[in-house]
Amino acid sequence: MRTSLLFLHYLGFALWIGGAMAGMAMRIGSRRESPETQGAVARLLARVQIFVVAPGALLSLASGFGVAFNYMAHGATDILGAPLMSAMMGFGTLGALLVLFVGMPTAQRIAALAYPNDQGTFPSLFGRLQKRQAIVQTVAGVMALAALICGALWRP
């Protein structure tokens, strides 16, 4: 059971961090492209967010709690008292909640607005949402990496 939960946890944060890094590279690479291409990239990024990043964050969050409960069920009652474990759980939970409740809905709204008008411009809300998405994904990514570092340093 523990091995399966750890596998799911590793798979979840690989999807989460990997999808977010790929999305960041796509967004940066599309800045000098035509408005039509930028709109297409924004719509693709929404799909990456919805089908890779958010499920990865959710899987990582759910399996992380499963791993913690599994440790506690086998007598490791001080697991939540370990500073690195607590930090990993805190950073991971906050980062995942940001992805799920701010990042994913914002990506869906960006995708709906990602069609340039006849002049080749996007609605003003499009740019504001992209800035919000960049900030949210950066903060969530830093939290995910902090959780990963805490998990790598923690020894039960």
C-alpha positions in Angstrom: 0.0 0.0 0.0 2.8 2.4 1.0 4.7 1.8 -2.3 1.6 2.4 -4.4 0.8 5.6 -2.6 4.4 6.8 -3.0 4.3 6.0 -6.7 1.1 8.0 -7.1 2.6 10.8 -5.1 5.7 10.9 -7.3 3.6 10.6 -10.4 1.4 13.5 -9.2 4.2 15.9 -8.6 6.0 14.9 -11.8 2.8 15.8 -13.7 2.3 19.0 -11.7 5.8 20.4 -11.9 6.5 19.0 -15.4 3.3 20.4 -16.8 3.9 23.8 -15.2 7.4 24.0 -16.6 6.3 23.0 -20.1 3.5 25.6 -19.9 6.0 28.3 -18.8 8.3 27.5 -21.7 5.4 27.6 -24.2 4.1 30.9 -22.9 7.6 32.5 -23.0 8.2 31.1 -26.5 4.9 32.5 -27.8 5.5 36.1 -26.8 6.8 37.2 -30.2 4.3 35.2 -32.3 1.3 36.5 -34.1 -1.9 37.1 -32.2 -3.5 34.1 -33.7 -0.6 31.9 -32.6 -0.7 33.5 -29.1 -4.4 32.7 -28.8 -3.8 29.1 -29.9 -1.0 28.7 -27.4 -3.2 30.2 -24.6 -5.9 27.7 -25.5 -3.4 24.8 -25.4 -2.0 26.0 -22.1 -5.5 25.9 -20.7 -5.7 22.2 -21.7 -2.3 21.5 -20.2 -3.5 23.2 -17.0 -6.8 21.3 -16.9 -5.5 17.8 -18.0 -2.0 17.7 -16.7 -1.1 20.3 -14.0 -4.4 20.3 -12.0 -4.8 16.5 -12.0 -1.1 16.2 -11.0 -1.6 18.6 -8.1 -4.8 16.7 -7.0 -3.1 13.3 -7.2 -0.1 14.6 -5.3 -2.3 16.1 -2.6 -4.5 13.1 -2.2 -1.7 10.5 -2.2 0.4 12.7 0.1 -2.4 12.6 2.7 -2.6 8.9 2.1 1.1 8.5 2.7 0.9 10.5 5.9 -2.1 8.6 7.2 -0.3 5.3 6.3 2.7 6.4 8.4 0.5 7.3 11.3 -1.4 4.0 11.1 1.9 2.2 11.4 3.0 3.9 14.6 4.8 6.9 13.4 2.6 9.3 15.4 5.2 12.0 15.5 5.2 12.4 11.7 3.3 15.7 11.8 5.6 17.0 14.4 8.7 16.6 12.2 9.4 20.1 10.9 10.4 19.0 7.4 7.3 16.8 7.0 5.0 19.5 8.3 6.6 22.0 5.9 6.3 19.6 3.0 2.6 19.0 3.7 1.9 22.7 4.2 3.7 23.9 1.1 2.2 21.1 -1.0 -1.3 21.6 0.2 -1.2 25.4 -0.3 0.4 25.0 -3.8 -2.1 22.4 -4.9 -5.1 24.5 -3.6 -3.8 27.5 -5.6 -3.5 25.4 -8.8 -7.0 23.8 -8.3 -9.0 26.8 -7.1 -7.3 29.8 -8.8 -5.0 28.4 -11.6 -7.5 26.1 -13.3 -10.5 28.5 -13.4 -8.2 31.3 -14.6 -6.9 29.1 -17.4 -10.4 28.3 -18.5 -11.3 32.0 -18.6 -8.1 32.8 -20.6 -9.0 30.1 -23.1 -12.4 31.6 -23.6 -10.9 35.0 -24.3 -8.0 33.8 -26.5 -9.5 34.8 -29.8 -8.1 38.0 -31.3 -10.5 40.6 -32.9 -10.1 41.9 -36.4 -7.4 44.4 -35.3 -5.3 41.5 -33.9 -5.8 42.4 -30.2 -7.3 40.6 -27.3 -9.8 41.9 -24.7 -8.1 43.8 -21.9 -9.2 41.1 -19.4 -7.1 38.6 -21.4 -3.9 40.4 -20.4 -4.9 40.8 -16.8 -5.8 37.2 -16.5 -2.5 36.1 -18.0 -0.6 38.2 -15.5 -2.7 36.7 -12.7 -2.0 33.2 -14.1 1.7 33.9 -14.2 1.8 35.0 -10.6 -0.4 32.2 -9.3 1.6 29.5 -11.2 4.9 30.9 -10.1 3.8 30.9 -6.4 2.3 27.4 -6.7 5.4 26.2 -8.5 7.7 27.6 -5.8 5.5 26.0 -3.2 5.7 22.6 -5.0 9.5 22.9 -5.3 9.7 23.8 -1.6 7.6 20.8 -0.7 9.8 18.6 -2.9 13.0 19.9 -1.3 11.5 19.3 2.2 10.5 15.8 1.2 13.9 15.0 -0.1 15.6 16.2 3.1 13.1 14.5 5.5 14.0 11.2 6.9 11.4 9.2 8.9 
